Amino acid sequence: MLGDNRDNSADSRYIGLVPRHLLIGKAARVLVSVDILGLWLPRLERFGQALV
């Protein structure tokens, strides 16, 4: 879990992993997507796409 202020945030990189039973909520949409094998270019067709 990353905080929204990545450079100045006490998130899982500092406090460790969050146990699965403590996670609540459900992912519903793709916010940002990049092609990690293609020069990190954005995959615009995936932005905002609903997850099934």
Buried (B, 14 or more C-beta within 10 A) or exposed (E): EEEEEEEEEEEEEEEEEEEEEEEEEEEEEBEEBEEEEEEEEEBEEBEEEEEE
